């Protein structure tokens, strides 16, 4: 089976208040359990804010180290889930369900395990 990454794009700024976020997280926990029960779930993780990132850029024999995100934007990657699915249509269906639960854009992309 092919693996896909479901990437969560979230707006910059503070998270929603608990009365908004808590029901979303309960629904997401239930969906993640359904992913596990179906055998599609591989792993998932949330990310710290973009300001905690360090970017390494190697050029001309030197590596430049920069604090913060690579680009400035109004949204950032907040987390991801890696799933396995028989095809893109099945992966997109899981992505649709995640987007419906959390109300944020989800990018679905096949994983590439060859030489990068």
NUMAR-800531 format. One record per residue: residue in three letters; x, y, z of N, C-alpha, C in turn. Coordinates in nm, 2 decimals. Each point is the difference from the previous one (the first is absolute). Example, Ala and Ser with C-alpha at 12.3 -4.5 7.8 and 13.67 -1.06 7.14 Angstrom:
BEGIN
- aa, n.u, n.v, n.w, ca.u, ca.v, ca.w, c.u, c.v, c.w
- ALA, 1.32, -0.57, 0.78, -0.09, 0.12, 0.00, 0.09, 0.12, 0.00
- SER, -0.04, 0.11, -0.07, 0.09, 0.11, 0.00, -0.08, 0.11, 0.08
END
This chain:
BEGIN
- aa, n.u, n.v, n.w, ca.u, ca.v, ca.w, c.u, c.v, c.w
- UNK, 0.08, -0.12, 0.00, -0.08, 0.12, 0.00, 0.09, 0.12, 0.00
- UNK, -0.05, 0.10, -0.07, 0.07, 0.13, 0.00, -0.03, 0.08, 0.13
- UNK, 0.11, 0.08, 0.04, -0.02, 0.08, 0.12, -0.02, 0.15, -0.05
- UNK, -0.09, 0.07, 0.08, -0.03, 0.14, -0.03, 0.01, 0.08, 0.12
- UNK, 0.05, 0.12, -0.02, 0.00, 0.10, 0.11, -0.11, 0.09, -0.01
- UNK, -0.08, 0.01, 0.11, -0.11, 0.10, 0.01, 0.06, 0.11, 0.08
- UNK, 0.03, 0.11, -0.06, 0.06, 0.12, 0.06, -0.11, 0.10, 0.04
- UNK, 0.01, 0.05, 0.13, -0.10, 0.09, 0.05, 0.06, 0.14, -0.01
- UNK, -0.07, 0.09, -0.07, 0.04, 0.14, -0.01, -0.08, 0.08, 0.10
- UNK, 0.06, 0.07, 0.09, -0.08, 0.08, 0.10, 0.05, 0.14, -0.01
- UNK, -0.10, 0.09, 0.04, 0.04, 0.14, -0.01, 0.10, 0.04, 0.11
- UNK, 0.08, 0.10, -0.02, 0.09, 0.05, 0.10, -0.08, 0.06, 0.11
- UNK, 0.05, 0.00, 0.12, -0.07, 0.07, 0.11, -0.03, -0.11, 0.11
- UNK, -0.07, 0.05, 0.10, -0.04, -0.08, 0.11, -0.10, -0.11, -0.04
- UNK, 0.01, -0.11, 0.07, -0.11, -0.10, -0.03, -0.13, 0.04, 0.04
- UNK, -0.11, -0.06, -0.04, -0.13, 0.04, 0.04, -0.02, -0.03, 0.15
- UNK, -0.10, 0.07, 0.06, -0.02, -0.02, 0.14, -0.05, -0.15, 0.03
- UNK, 0.02, -0.05, 0.12, -0.04, -0.13, 0.04, -0.14, -0.04, -0.04
- UNK, -0.10, 0.09, 0.01, -0.13, -0.04, -0.04, -0.02, -0.03, -0.14
- UNK, 0.09, 0.05, -0.09, 0.00, -0.03, -0.14, 0.09, -0.11, -0.03
- UNK, 0.12, 0.00, 0.06, 0.10, -0.11, -0.04, -0.03, -0.13, 0.06
- UNK, -0.06, -0.01, 0.13, -0.02, -0.13, 0.06, -0.09, -0.09, -0.08
- UNK, -0.12, 0.05, -0.05, -0.08, -0.09, -0.08, 0.07, -0.05, -0.13
- UNK, 0.08, 0.09, -0.06, 0.07, -0.04, -0.12, 0.10, -0.11, 0.03
- UNK, 0.07, 0.01, 0.11, 0.10, -0.10, 0.04, -0.07, -0.13, 0.04
- UNK, -0.11, 0.00, 0.06, -0.07, -0.12, 0.03, -0.04, -0.07, -0.13
- UNK, -0.05, 0.07, -0.10, -0.04, -0.06, -0.13, 0.12, -0.05, -0.07
- UNK, 0.11, 0.08, 0.01, 0.13, -0.05, -0.07, 0.05, -0.12, 0.07
- UNK, -0.01, -0.01, 0.13, 0.05, -0.12, 0.07, -0.08, -0.12, -0.05
- UNK, -0.14, 0.02, -0.02, -0.08, -0.11, -0.04, 0.03, -0.04, -0.15
- UNK, 0.03, 0.10, -0.08, 0.04, -0.04, -0.14, 0.13, -0.07, 0.00
- UNK, 0.10, 0.05, 0.08, 0.13, -0.07, 0.01, -0.02, -0.14, 0.04
- UNK, -0.09, -0.03, 0.10, -0.02, -0.14, 0.04, -0.06, -0.08, -0.11
- UNK, -0.09, 0.06, -0.08, -0.05, -0.07, -0.12, 0.11, -0.03, -0.10
- UNK, 0.09, 0.10, -0.02, 0.11, -0.03, -0.09, 0.08, -0.12, 0.05
- UNK, 0.03, 0.00, 0.13, 0.08, -0.11, 0.06, -0.08, -0.14, -0.02
- UNK, -0.13, 0.01, 0.03, -0.08, -0.13, 0.00, -0.01, -0.05, -0.15
- UNK, 0.01, 0.09, -0.10, -0.01, -0.04, -0.14, 0.13, -0.05, -0.05
- UNK, 0.11, 0.02, 0.07, 0.13, -0.04, -0.04, 0.07, 0.11, -0.09
- UNK, -0.07, 0.11, -0.02, 0.06, 0.11, -0.09, 0.10, 0.09, 0.07
- UNK, -0.01, 0.01, 0.13, 0.08, 0.09, 0.08, 0.15, -0.05, 0.01
- UNK, 0.09, 0.08, -0.03, 0.15, -0.03, 0.01, 0.05, 0.08, 0.12
- UNK, 0.00, 0.13, -0.01, 0.04, 0.08, 0.12, -0.05, 0.14, -0.03
- UNK, 0.01, 0.08, 0.11, -0.05, 0.14, -0.01, 0.09, 0.09, 0.10
- UNK, 0.00, 0.12, -0.02, 0.06, 0.09, 0.09, -0.04, 0.15, -0.02
- UNK, 0.01, 0.07, 0.11, -0.03, 0.14, -0.01, 0.14, 0.07, 0.01
- UNK, 0.00, 0.13, -0.05, 0.13, 0.07, 0.00, -0.01, 0.13, 0.09
- UNK, 0.11, 0.03, 0.05, 0.01, 0.13, 0.08, -0.02, 0.11, -0.10
- UNK, -0.02, 0.13, 0.05, -0.02, 0.11, -0.09, 0.12, 0.02, -0.09
- UNK, -0.03, 0.07, -0.11, 0.11, 0.02, -0.10, 0.12, 0.07, 0.05
- UNK, -0.02, 0.09, 0.10, 0.11, 0.07, 0.06, 0.11, -0.09, 0.06
- UNK, -0.04, -0.13, 0.03, 0.10, -0.09, 0.06, 0.08, -0.07, -0.10
- UNK, -0.03, 0.02, -0.13, 0.07, -0.07, -0.11, 0.14, 0.05, -0.02
- UNK, 0.09, -0.08, -0.05, 0.13, 0.04, -0.04, 0.02, -0.05, -0.14
- UNK, 0.04, 0.08, -0.09, 0.01, -0.03, -0.14, 0.15, -0.01, -0.04
- UNK, 0.04, -0.11, -0.06, 0.14, -0.02, -0.04, 0.00, 0.00, -0.16
- UNK, 0.09, 0.08, -0.05, 0.01, 0.02, -0.14, 0.15, -0.01, -0.04
- UNK, 0.03, -0.11, -0.08, 0.14, -0.02, -0.04, 0.02, 0.05, -0.14
- UNK, 0.10, 0.09, -0.01, 0.03, 0.05, -0.13, 0.15, 0.04, 0.00
- UNK, 0.06, -0.03, -0.11, 0.14, 0.04, -0.02, 0.09, -0.05, 0.11
- UNK, -0.02, -0.12, 0.05, 0.09, -0.05, 0.10, -0.03, 0.04, 0.14
- UNK, -0.10, 0.08, 0.02, -0.03, 0.05, 0.13, -0.14, -0.02, 0.04
- UNK, -0.03, -0.02, 0.12, -0.14, -0.02, 0.05, -0.04, 0.12, 0.08
- UNK, -0.11, 0.07, -0.05, -0.06, 0.12, 0.06, -0.10, -0.05, 0.10
- UNK, 0.00, 0.04, 0.12, -0.10, -0.04, 0.10, -0.08, 0.12, 0.04
- UNK, -0.13, -0.01, -0.02, -0.09, 0.11, 0.02, -0.11, -0.04, 0.10
- UNK, -0.03, 0.08, 0.10, -0.11, -0.02, 0.09, -0.13, 0.04, -0.07
- UNK, -0.10, -0.08, 0.04, -0.14, 0.04, -0.05, -0.03, -0.08, -0.13
- UNK, -0.12, 0.02, -0.05, -0.05, -0.07, -0.12, 0.08, 0.05, -0.12
- UNK, 0.00, -0.09, -0.10, 0.07, 0.03, -0.13, -0.07, 0.12, -0.07
- UNK, -0.13, 0.00, 0.01, -0.08, 0.11, -0.07, -0.10, 0.06, 0.11
- UNK, -0.03, 0.12, -0.02, -0.10, 0.06, 0.08, -0.14, -0.02, -0.07
- UNK, -0.10, -0.03, 0.08, -0.13, -0.02, -0.06, -0.11, 0.03, 0.10
- UNK, -0.12, -0.02, -0.04, -0.12, 0.02, 0.09, -0.04, -0.13, 0.06
- UNK, 0.06, -0.11, -0.05, -0.03, -0.13, 0.06, 0.12, -0.08, 0.00
- UNK, 0.00, -0.11, 0.07, 0.12, -0.09, 0.01, -0.05, -0.14, 0.02
- UNK, 0.10, -0.09, -0.01, -0.04, -0.14, 0.02, 0.00, -0.02, 0.15
- UNK, -0.12, -0.05, 0.05, -0.02, -0.02, 0.14, 0.02, -0.14, 0.04
- UNK, -0.02, -0.09, -0.09, 0.02, -0.14, 0.03, -0.03, -0.09, -0.12
- UNK, 0.01, -0.13, 0.02, -0.01, -0.09, -0.12, -0.04, -0.13, 0.05
- UNK, -0.06, -0.08, -0.09, -0.03, -0.14, 0.02, 0.05, -0.08, -0.12
- UNK, 0.07, -0.11, 0.02, 0.04, -0.08, -0.11, -0.09, -0.12, 0.01
- UNK, -0.06, -0.03, -0.12, -0.09, -0.12, -0.01, 0.04, -0.09, -0.11
- UNK, -0.05, -0.12, 0.00, 0.02, -0.08, -0.12, -0.14, -0.03, -0.06
- UNK, -0.01, 0.01, -0.13, -0.12, -0.02, -0.07, 0.02, -0.07, -0.13
- UNK, -0.10, -0.07, -0.05, 0.02, -0.07, -0.13, 0.02, 0.09, -0.12
- UNK, -0.05, 0.12, 0.01, 0.01, 0.09, -0.11, -0.03, 0.14, 0.04
- UNK, 0.02, 0.10, -0.09, -0.02, 0.14, 0.03, -0.15, 0.03, 0.04
- UNK, -0.09, -0.07, -0.06, -0.14, 0.03, 0.04, -0.03, -0.03, 0.14
- UNK, 0.05, -0.11, 0.05, -0.01, -0.04, 0.14, 0.07, 0.10, 0.09
- UNK, 0.11, 0.04, -0.04, 0.08, 0.10, 0.09, -0.08, 0.13, 0.00
- UNK, -0.05, 0.04, -0.12, -0.08, 0.13, 0.00, -0.13, -0.01, 0.09
- UNK, -0.06, -0.12, 0.01, -0.11, -0.01, 0.08, 0.03, 0.02, 0.15
- UNK, 0.12, -0.06, 0.04, 0.04, 0.03, 0.14, 0.03, 0.15, 0.02
- UNK, 0.07, 0.06, -0.10, 0.03, 0.14, 0.00, -0.13, 0.09, 0.01
- UNK, -0.10, -0.04, -0.07, -0.13, 0.07, 0.01, -0.06, -0.01, 0.14
- UNK, 0.01, -0.11, 0.06, -0.05, -0.02, 0.13, 0.08, 0.08, 0.11
- UNK, 0.13, 0.00, -0.02, 0.08, 0.09, 0.09, -0.04, 0.14, -0.01
- UNK, -0.01, 0.05, -0.13, -0.03, 0.14, -0.03, -0.14, 0.03, 0.06
- UNK, -0.09, -0.09, -0.01, -0.13, 0.03, 0.06, 0.00, 0.01, 0.15
- UNK, 0.08, -0.08, 0.06, 0.01, 0.00, 0.15, 0.07, 0.13, 0.05
- UNK, 0.11, 0.03, -0.06, 0.08, 0.11, 0.06, -0.03, 0.14, -0.07
- UNK, -0.06, 0.00, -0.12, -0.04, 0.12, -0.06, 0.12, 0.08, -0.06
- UNK, 0.11, -0.07, -0.02, 0.12, 0.06, -0.06, 0.04, -0.07, -0.13
- UNK, 0.08, 0.07, -0.08, 0.04, -0.07, -0.13, 0.09, -0.11, 0.03
- UNK, -0.02, -0.11, -0.08, 0.08, -0.12, 0.01, 0.06, -0.03, -0.13
- UNK, 0.13, -0.01, -0.01, 0.07, -0.04, -0.12, 0.03, -0.15, 0.00
- UNK, -0.04, -0.07, -0.10, 0.02, -0.15, -0.01, 0.11, -0.02, -0.11
- UNK, 0.11, -0.07, 0.05, 0.11, -0.01, -0.10, 0.06, -0.14, 0.02
- UNK, 0.02, -0.07, -0.11, 0.07, -0.14, 0.01, 0.14, 0.02, 0.05
- UNK, 0.04, -0.10, 0.09, 0.13, 0.00, 0.05, 0.09, -0.06, -0.10
- UNK, 0.13, 0.05, -0.01, 0.10, -0.06, -0.09, 0.11, -0.05, 0.09
- UNK, 0.03, -0.13, -0.01, 0.10, -0.06, 0.08, 0.13, -0.03, -0.08
- UNK, 0.01, 0.05, -0.12, 0.12, -0.02, -0.07, 0.11, 0.10, 0.04
- UNK, 0.10, 0.01, -0.08, 0.11, 0.09, 0.03, -0.05, 0.14, -0.03
- UNK, 0.02, 0.09, 0.10, -0.04, 0.14, -0.01, 0.11, 0.09, -0.04
END
